[in-house]
Amino acid sequence: MPETPLSVAVIGAGYWGPNLARNFNAGPDWQLAAICDLDTDKATRLARSVGAVPVTGSVQELLQNPDLDAVAIATPARTHHGLATAALAAGKHVLVEKPLADSLARGEQMVAQAEAAGLVLMADHTYCYTPAVLKIRELVATGELGEILFIDSVRINLGLIQPDVDVFWDLAPHDLAILDFVLPGGLRPVRVSAHGSDPLGAGTSCVGHLVLELDTGAMAHIHVNWLSPTKIRQLVIGGSRRTLVWDDLNPQQRLSVYDRGVDLSRTARETGEEERSQSNVSYRLGDTWSPALPEHEALSAMVTEFAAAIRSRRPALTSGTAGVRVLSVLEAATHSQVSGAPVTLRPTLELESAS
């Protein structure tokens, strides 16, 4: 027998809310119960597009509904904490668009509250549910790439300059969430360095470079930019066996795996610096192949995972804890920009300036 659909309301009818509402309304796991927004006219227009579901301008009124199982929050980051904690206090499961909160401390508090209440808190890290990223996760997990040596990510375009966040908090959450999803054990850098630039005098960084020193010894670099006239969405993961390139804007060949690289013999690696400089370096020039990818909408897979996590009483693939790991790097990036120095991340997620 099919399971009874879960009841969900979308809070926020702006940019992302309509995408969530459409997917909740289309899937068999969910019944879209309401649209909530202070702008009830905007909420009404959205509600009509998905079957004339009820509309309310009051979050308090919404959360008093005993038949409501969950809420999806698609509002500005500064409101995520207040809305999520109110929903959790009302016994509702919560999905929050990126970033999970506007500070690490608030994100950690949200996770602790959800765990104490036995509720699912899920981060809407949509890219993690794309066929390409799911395949990357599989290739890394099965060892196809070997040991990860470096990661380079570029996310640039002519974008909207945000009044309340810099380019790191606006764009980098996508890349950080992807790395957290595909790396075994999640994203756990030991040090973070961030360099931002404000060439327009907008009062916030519009161009940024983020460098993460991972606990494996690998280095990850993320370039984000609101000012580029060309749009690039590319991720390169270099491994000891193979290198993977994801070009999100190339629908014909999103993923390419290169059996090419540089090999240094074990003997050379174990010698001293002087001998190593004279050791033989070999270049591997093998085949290139493109994995076949299924076709499905990432958001559809994401809302399906939200329902599965609730029914199975388990953390979602992109859990609140994953959202906190992303927040820890974003907050470290802010500290690094202010101090002009790298920031060390402790296992407890506390931050301190690196010496």
C-alpha positions as CSV (number, residue, x, y, z in Angstrom):
1,M,0.0,0.0,0.0
2,P,1.3,3.5,-0.8
3,E,2.2,5.6,2.2
4,T,0.0,8.5,3.2
5,P,1.6,11.8,1.9
6,L,3.2,14.0,4.4
7,S,1.8,17.5,4.8
8,V,4.2,20.4,4.1
9,A,4.0,24.2,3.9
10,V,6.4,26.5,2.1
11,I,7.4,29.7,3.9
12,G,8.5,32.3,1.4
13,A,7.0,33.0,-2.0
14,G,10.0,34.9,-3.5
15,Y,12.8,33.5,-5.7
16,W,13.2,30.0,-4.4
17,G,9.8,29.3,-2.8
18,P,8.0,28.7,-6.2
19,N,10.5,26.0,-7.1
20,L,10.0,24.2,-3.8
21,A,6.2,24.5,-4.0
22,R,6.1,23.1,-7.5
23,N,8.2,20.0,-6.5
24,F,6.3,19.4,-3.3
25,N,3.1,19.6,-5.2
26,A,4.2,17.2,-8.0
27,G,5.7,14.4,-5.9
28,P,3.7,11.5,-4.4
29,D,5.4,11.8,-1.0
30,W,3.9,15.2,-0.2
31,Q,0.7,17.2,0.1
32,L,1.3,20.9,-0.3
33,A,-0.8,22.3,2.5
34,A,-0.1,26.0,2.4
35,I,2.0,28.9,1.2
36,C,3.0,31.4,3.8
37,D,4.4,34.9,3.1
38,L,4.0,38.4,4.6
39,D,3.1,39.5,1.0
40,T,-0.1,37.6,0.8
41,D,-0.7,38.8,-2.8
42,K,2.5,37.2,-3.9
43,A,1.7,34.0,-1.9
44,T,-1.8,33.9,-3.6
45,R,-0.3,34.1,-7.0
46,L,2.1,31.2,-6.2
47,A,-0.8,29.2,-4.6
48,R,-2.9,29.5,-7.7
49,S,0.0,28.2,-9.9
50,V,0.1,25.0,-7.8
51,G,-3.6,24.2,-7.4
52,A,-5.0,27.0,-5.2
53,V,-3.6,25.8,-1.9
54,P,-4.4,27.8,1.3
55,V,-2.5,31.1,1.9
56,T,-1.5,32.7,5.1
57,G,0.6,35.7,6.1
58,S,1.1,34.4,9.7
59,V,3.8,31.9,10.6
60,Q,2.3,31.5,14.0
61,E,-1.0,30.6,12.6
62,L,0.6,28.2,10.2
63,L,2.5,26.4,12.9
64,Q,-0.6,25.9,15.0
65,N,-2.0,23.5,12.4
66,P,-1.7,20.0,14.1
67,D,-2.0,18.2,10.7
68,L,1.1,19.9,9.3
69,D,4.2,17.6,9.3
70,A,6.9,19.9,7.9
71,V,7.8,23.3,6.6
72,A,10.3,24.4,4.0
73,I,11.9,27.8,4.6
74,A,12.8,29.9,1.5
75,T,13.4,33.3,3.1
76,P,16.4,35.6,3.6
77,A,19.2,33.9,5.6
78,R,18.9,36.3,8.5
79,T,15.3,34.9,9.1
80,H,16.2,31.2,9.0
81,H,17.1,30.7,12.6
82,G,14.0,32.4,14.0
83,L,11.6,30.5,11.6
84,A,13.3,27.2,12.0
85,T,13.4,27.3,15.8
86,A,9.8,28.2,15.9
87,A,8.8,25.4,13.6
88,L,10.9,22.8,15.6
89,A,9.3,24.0,18.8
90,A,6.0,23.4,17.2
91,G,7.0,19.8,16.4
92,K,7.5,20.3,12.6
93,H,10.3,18.8,10.5
94,V,12.3,21.6,8.8
95,L,13.9,22.1,5.4
96,V,16.0,25.2,5.1
97,E,17.5,26.7,1.9
98,K,21.2,27.6,1.9
99,P,22.8,28.8,4.0
100,L,21.4,27.0,7.0
101,A,21.7,30.2,9.1
102,D,23.5,33.5,9.1
103,S,26.0,32.4,11.7
104,L,27.7,29.3,12.9
105,A,26.3,29.6,16.5
106,R,22.7,29.8,15.2
107,G,23.2,26.9,12.9
108,E,24.6,24.7,15.7
109,Q,21.7,25.7,18.0
110,M,19.2,24.7,15.3
111,V,20.9,21.3,14.9
112,A,20.9,20.7,18.7
113,Q,17.2,21.6,19.0
114,A,16.2,19.3,16.2
115,E,18.2,16.4,17.6
116,A,16.7,16.9,21.1
117,A,13.2,16.9,19.6
118,G,13.8,13.9,17.3
119,L,13.0,16.0,14.2
120,V,14.6,16.1,10.8
121,L,16.5,19.4,10.1
122,M,17.6,19.3,6.4
123,A,19.7,21.7,4.5
124,D,18.4,22.4,0.9
125,H,21.8,21.8,-0.7
126,T,20.1,21.3,-4.1
127,Y,23.3,20.7,-6.2
128,C,24.0,17.6,-4.2
129,Y,21.0,15.9,-5.7
130,T,21.9,16.5,-9.3
131,P,22.9,13.4,-11.3
132,A,26.4,14.8,-11.9
133,V,27.2,15.4,-8.2
134,L,25.7,12.0,-7.2
135,K,28.0,10.4,-9.8
136,I,31.0,12.3,-8.5
137,R,30.2,11.1,-5.0
138,E,30.1,7.5,-6.3
139,L,33.4,7.8,-8.2
140,V,35.2,9.3,-5.2
141,A,33.7,6.7,-2.8
142,T,34.7,3.7,-5.0
143,G,38.2,5.0,-5.4
144,E,38.0,5.6,-9.1
145,L,40.0,8.8,-8.7
146,G,42.4,7.5,-6.1
147,E,43.6,9.7,-3.3
148,I,42.3,13.3,-3.7
149,L,45.2,15.6,-4.3
150,F,43.6,18.9,-5.2
151,I,40.2,20.5,-5.9
152,D,39.6,23.6,-7.9
153,S,36.1,25.2,-8.3
154,V,35.0,28.2,-10.3
155,R,31.6,29.8,-9.9
156,I,31.5,33.2,-11.7
157,N,28.9,35.2,-13.5
158,L,27.5,38.7,-13.8
159,G,25.4,38.4,-10.7
160,L,23.2,40.5,-8.5
161,I,25.2,42.3,-5.8
162,Q,23.5,41.4,-2.5
163,P,22.9,44.1,0.1
164,D,23.3,41.9,3.2
165,V,25.9,39.3,2.3
166,D,29.2,39.2,0.4
167,V,30.0,37.0,-2.6
168,F,31.4,34.2,-0.3
169,W,28.1,33.8,1.6
170,D,26.1,34.1,-1.6
171,L,27.9,31.8,-4.0
172,A,30.4,29.7,-2.1
173,P,27.7,27.7,-0.1
174,H,26.9,25.8,-3.3
175,D,30.6,24.7,-3.8
176,L,31.1,24.0,-0.1
177,A,28.0,21.9,0.1
178,I,29.1,19.9,-3.0
179,L,32.5,19.2,-1.4
180,D,30.9,18.2,1.9
181,F,28.7,15.8,0.0
182,V,31.3,14.1,-2.2
183,L,34.3,13.9,0.2
184,P,34.4,10.9,2.5
185,G,33.6,12.0,6.0
186,G,32.4,15.4,4.8
187,L,34.2,18.8,4.5
188,R,36.7,19.1,7.3
189,P,39.3,21.6,6.5
190,V,42.0,22.4,9.1
191,R,42.7,25.9,7.8
192,V,40.8,28.4,5.8
193,S,42.1,31.5,3.9
194,A,39.8,34.0,2.2
195,H,40.7,37.0,0.1
196,G,38.0,39.3,-1.1
197,S,37.9,42.4,-3.3
198,D,35.4,45.2,-3.7
199,P,36.5,47.0,-6.9
200,L,33.2,48.7,-7.3
201,G,33.1,50.2,-3.8
202,A,29.9,48.4,-3.1
203,G,30.8,48.0,0.5
204,T,31.2,44.2,0.3
205,S,33.4,41.7,-1.4
206,C,32.3,41.1,-5.0
207,V,35.2,38.9,-6.0
208,G,36.6,36.2,-3.8
209,H,39.2,33.4,-3.5
210,L,38.8,30.8,-0.8
211,V,41.5,28.3,0.0
212,L,40.9,25.2,2.2
213,E,43.6,23.0,3.6
214,L,41.9,19.7,4.1
215,D,42.7,17.2,6.8
216,T,44.0,14.8,4.2
217,G,46.7,17.2,3.1
218,A,44.9,18.1,-0.1
219,M,44.1,21.7,-1.0
220,A,40.7,23.0,-2.3
221,H,40.4,26.4,-4.0
222,I,37.1,28.1,-4.7
223,H,36.8,31.2,-6.9
224,V,33.5,33.2,-6.7
225,N,32.7,36.4,-8.6
226,W,29.7,38.6,-9.2
227,L,31.4,40.7,-11.8
228,S,32.3,38.3,-14.6
229,P,30.6,38.9,-18.0
230,T,31.0,35.2,-18.7
231,K,29.3,32.5,-16.7
232,I,31.4,29.5,-15.6
233,R,30.4,26.6,-13.3
234,Q,33.3,24.2,-13.2
235,L,34.7,21.8,-10.7
236,V,38.0,19.9,-11.1
237,I,38.9,17.1,-8.7
238,G,42.5,15.8,-9.1
239,G,43.2,12.3,-7.8
240,S,46.3,10.1,-7.7
241,R,44.7,7.8,-10.3
242,R,42.4,10.0,-12.4
243,T,41.2,13.6,-12.6
244,L,37.5,14.5,-12.9
245,V,36.1,17.7,-14.5
246,W,32.5,18.8,-14.1
247,D,31.3,21.5,-16.4
248,D,27.7,22.2,-15.3
249,L,27.0,24.4,-18.3
250,N,27.9,21.7,-20.9
251,P,24.7,19.5,-21.2
252,Q,26.4,17.3,-23.8
253,Q,29.2,16.3,-21.5
254,R,28.9,17.4,-18.0
255,L,31.4,15.0,-16.5
256,S,34.8,14.0,-18.0
257,V,37.2,11.6,-16.3
258,Y,40.9,11.9,-17.4
259,D,43.4,9.1,-17.0
260,R,46.1,11.7,-17.2
261,G,48.5,13.0,-14.5
262,V,51.9,13.1,-13.0
263,D,53.5,10.2,-11.3
264,L,56.4,10.3,-8.8
265,S,57.7,6.9,-7.9
266,R,57.5,5.7,-4.3
267,T,61.2,5.5,-4.1
268,A,61.5,9.2,-5.1
269,R,58.9,10.2,-2.6
270,E,60.8,8.5,0.2
271,T,64.1,10.2,-0.6
272,G,65.4,13.5,0.7
273,E,64.8,16.8,-1.0
274,E,68.1,16.8,-2.9
275,E,67.6,13.3,-4.3
276,R,63.9,14.0,-5.0
277,S,64.7,17.0,-7.3
278,Q,66.7,14.6,-9.4
279,S,64.2,11.8,-9.5
280,N,62.3,10.6,-12.5
281,V,58.8,12.1,-13.1
282,S,56.5,10.3,-15.4
283,Y,53.5,11.7,-17.2
284,R,50.5,9.4,-17.6
285,L,48.5,10.0,-20.8
286,G,45.5,7.6,-20.8
287,D,42.0,7.6,-22.0
288,T,39.2,10.2,-21.3
289,W,35.7,9.0,-20.8
290,S,32.3,10.6,-19.9
291,P,30.0,8.7,-17.5
292,A,26.4,8.3,-18.5
293,L,24.1,10.3,-16.3
294,P,20.4,9.8,-15.7
295,E,17.9,12.6,-16.1
296,H,16.0,13.9,-13.1
297,E,15.4,17.2,-11.5
298,A,17.5,17.8,-8.5
299,L,14.8,19.4,-6.4
300,S,12.5,16.4,-7.0
301,A,15.2,14.1,-5.6
302,M,15.7,16.5,-2.7
303,V,12.1,16.6,-1.6
304,T,11.9,12.8,-1.9
305,E,15.0,12.5,0.4
306,F,13.3,14.8,2.9
307,A,10.3,12.5,3.1
308,A,12.5,9.4,3.3
309,A,14.5,10.9,6.2
310,I,11.3,11.7,8.1
311,R,9.8,8.3,7.6
312,S,13.0,6.4,8.4
313,R,13.7,8.7,11.4
314,R,17.3,9.3,10.1
315,P,19.4,12.3,9.2
316,A,18.9,13.5,5.6
317,L,21.8,13.1,3.1
318,T,22.2,16.9,3.4
319,S,21.5,17.1,7.1
320,G,21.6,20.1,9.4
321,T,25.0,19.0,10.5
322,A,26.2,19.2,6.9
323,G,24.8,22.8,6.8
324,V,26.8,23.6,10.0
325,R,30.0,22.3,8.4
326,V,29.4,24.7,5.5
327,L,28.7,27.6,8.0
328,S,31.9,26.9,9.8
329,V,33.9,27.5,6.6
330,L,31.9,30.6,5.7
331,E,32.4,32.1,9.1
332,A,36.1,31.3,9.0
333,A,36.2,33.1,5.6
334,T,34.7,36.2,7.2
335,H,37.3,36.0,10.0
336,S,40.1,35.5,7.5
337,Q,39.1,38.6,5.5
338,V,39.0,40.7,8.6
339,S,42.3,39.5,10.1
340,G,44.2,39.1,6.8
341,A,45.4,35.7,8.1
342,P,44.4,32.0,7.8
343,V,41.9,30.7,10.3
344,T,42.2,27.3,11.9
345,L,39.1,25.2,12.4
346,R,39.1,23.0,15.5
347,P,37.2,19.7,15.5
348,T,34.7,21.4,17.8
349,L,34.1,24.0,15.0
350,E,35.5,26.8,17.3
351,L,37.5,29.3,15.3
352,E,40.8,30.9,16.1
353,S,43.3,32.9,14.0
354,A,46.1,30.8,12.8
355,S,49.5,31.7,14.1
